[in-house]
Amino acid sequence: MSILDHKINQIDIDMAGVTALPDVLTGSADENKRLFDRLVSQVVSRHFNALLEELTSQMGAEQIGAALQGIEGTTVQQVLSGLKKDIDSAAFAAGSVSSVFGRAGNVVAQSGDYTPQQVGAAPAIHCAQVTIGTQWSEDGDRWVQPFEHELVTTNTRVDLCPDSTVMLKLGKAGATCLYVENNNGTAQAVVMGNAPEEELLVQADFVEVTAV
């Protein structure tokens, strides 16, 4: 049924309106009141309630006229469908891909697609005792020597944690700072001040990071 079928026409008004009543009412007060109310109670309420049911149904938008420049359709439903079609087309054109992680089709996530840092996980930390020898080479205002360990990768940061014994040896030698720098997988121990003449057994944390 169309919402136009719920229009109140002149026939409804003539049959239920006050003009249809006799000039002299002979009923009781309550009966006369109901006669005056019957246009609303019998006609207006019936058409109005039916109209609300039509407009709030799933097909309600199809019965309301609308026009939007550049969009085909003459009803709200048709215009909304046209807008969705345009939005979907624009989104597909802007974000379409032929493959993900080198795999096409219905791609399912697998191990190795993301690093722990990319999914919000804490960096992986591995601890080990390392020995720093005495083969120091002068490099400007510092001393350096190769630092090799199986845990060193291109994305490893090495944090040294010297204990009190190591700190005493460094202080005795006149060293002011000891650390490890990693250049794309090639690491070296660095000491500032004077190079120690004793081997150093140091606790080291190997931290996997996205950039070194």
N, C-alpha and C positions, 0 to 999 in steps of 0.2 A: 504494500500500500504506500502511496506517495504522501508526503507531508501536506500536499495541496488538498488531499481528500479530507483533511481536518479543518478546513475553513468553515467558519460559521456563516451560513448564507441567510438570505432574507426570509426564506421559508421557515427556518429555525426560529428566527426572531418573531415572525408573525404568529407562530404557534405557541411560543412559550413566553413572549414578552407581555408587558403590562397592557399594551394596546389590544391584546386578544381577550382581555377580561371584560365582563359586563360592566355597564356604567354603575350599577348598584350591586355591591357585594353583600351576600346574605349569609355567609359563613361566619364561624366564630373568629375571634381575634387571631388565634393560632392558625386556623385554616387560611385566613386572608394573608397572614405573613408568609406562609408557604407559597401562596400564589404569586406574591411579589418576588420571592426568591427563586422561583422555578427556572427562570432564564439562566441564572448562574449555576444552580444545582443540577439541572437536567441537561443543559446545553454547553455552557462555557466550560464547566469542570470536565465533562466527558471529552470534548475536543482537545482541551489543553493537556490533560493527562495523557491522552493518546499521542499527542504531538511530542511530549517529552520522551515517551517510550521510543518513538521512532528516532528522535535525534540522539538519544543515548545508546542506541543499539550499535552493533558492529558496522552496519551499513548507513549510519546516520550521516557521516561525512559525504557520502555519495549523493545525498539529497540536498546539499547546501551549495548554491552557486558560488563560483569563484573564478577569477581570471588573473594570471600573472604573466607579464611580458616575457616572451622567450620560452615559456613552458606550455606544453600542450595540455588541454583539458578545460572543462567548463564547470567542474565541481571541486570542492575542497579535497575529496579523495583522489581525484585524477591529478590535481596540481601537486599534492604531496607525493604521489607515486612518481611524477615526473621529476620532482626535486631529488628524491632518493636515487633515481636512476642516474641523474647527472652527477650527484655526489659520489656514488659508487664508481662511476666511470673515471672521475677525476682522481679518486684515491687509488684505483688500480693502475692508472697511467703513471702516477707519481711514485708508487711504492712497489711496482711489480719487479720480481726477481725471477731468474731462470733456475737458480740453484742456491743452496745454503751449505756452507762448509764444503763446497765441491760436490754436494749430493743433490740430485734433482728428485722431483716427485714429492710424495708424502714424507717429508724429512722428519725423522725422529732423533731427538738428542742422544748423543752417545759420549762416552768417556773421551776427554781430550778436546771437546768443543770449546770449553772455556777454562781459563785459569782460575785458581781459587780466589784471587783478588777481584776478578770480573764478576763473581757472584757474591761478593761481600764477605768471603771467608778470611780469617786472619792468616797472615803470611806463615808459611811453613818454616819452622825453626829447628835446626839440628845442632846439637852441642858435641864438642869433641876437644880433647887435649891436643895441642899442637906444639911442636918444638921450633923455635926460631933460633937459627944458628948464629955464627959469628962472622959469616962471610959478607960483611957490609961493604958497599961501594958508595963513595961520596957522590952526591948529586946536588950540587949547589950548596944550599944551607941545610941539607938533610942527608941522611944515610939510608940506603935502600938495599934490599936483597930479594930474590925471587921467593914467592910464597906459593907453594904447590900443595894442593889437597884434593882428594877425590870429590869432596862436596862443593868445590868451587865450580860454578857455571857462569855463563854470560849474565845471568840475572841474580847472582848471589852477592849479598852484602855481608862482609865479615866483621863482626863486632868482637874485639878482644876484651877479656875480663880478667886482668892481672890481679893475682892475690897479693898479700902483703910481702911475701918472699920476692916476687918479681918486682914489686914496687921498690923494695930496698935495693935490689940489684940495679935497677934503672937510676935510682937516686945516687947510688955510689958511683956509677959510671958518668953521671952528669947529663943523663938523658932527660928531656923534659916532656916528651910525648912519644907514644908508640901506637901505631895503628896499621891497618891493612887497606890498601886501595885496589879496586878491581877494575881493569880496563877491558871490558868485553871478554871476560874469561881469563885474562892474563893478570894475575894478582901479584902484588909485591908488598912486603913489610916495610914500613917507613918509621924511622926514629928521628926525632928532632933533638938538637944538642949534640952530645957526644955519643958515639956508638958503643954499646956495651960489649965487653970482651968475653962474657959468659953466655952459654946457651940459656934460653928462657923457655920454661915449660908453662904454657899459658892456656887457660880455658878460652875457647872461641865459640861464638854463636854464628852459625851459617843461616842467613835469613834469605828466603826466596822473595824477590820483589819484582815489580814490573819494569823498573828502570834502576840502573846502578849509578 
